[in-house]
Amino acid sequence: MQLTTFTDYGLRTLIYLATLPEGELASISQVTDVYKVSRNHMVKVINKLGQLGFIETVRGKNGGIRLGMPAKEIIVGDVVRAIEPLKIIDCSEGFCHITAACKLKGILGSAREAFLSELDKHTLLSMIDSNPSLLNLLDITDTES
């Protein structure tokens, strides 16, 4: 299973924000610079994460973005479910003529659920906690996560 770039950028954004001291604001430019990704694409990702409540956006001269809830409450599976189109294949009658007898849809559905079940075991905090290598790579010098 491969996640879309949109979901990838969303998860990376949340990871970055989770490494900052609680309540600290980051700019979109900080996130795009650390990951070397398109600002235009990241703006769309951040907008979606804000709509979903995973991040809070603060407007104005001293504005920015930060987590919308504690990192320990953000479950990776919930993020993926909220922003990833999880339809693996098109099994509609009009698209595939073997749908009525095919077992592939059920197998792939079970695989998707197993994938999401694994993601549900992890929070944003669990991905950054006791991970000094990550903080070093993100150039984060001090964290109170």
Salt bridges, closest charged atoms under 4 A:
ASP8 OD2 - ARG12 NH2 2.81
GLU56 OE1 - ARG66 NE 3.12
ASP78 OD1 - ARG81 NH1 3.78
ASP90 OD1 - LYS87 NZ 3.66
GLU113 OE2 - ARG112 NE 3.41
GLU118 OE1 - LYS121 NZ 3.19
GLU118 OE2 - HIS122 NE2 2.98
ASP120 OD1 - ARG81 NH1 2.75
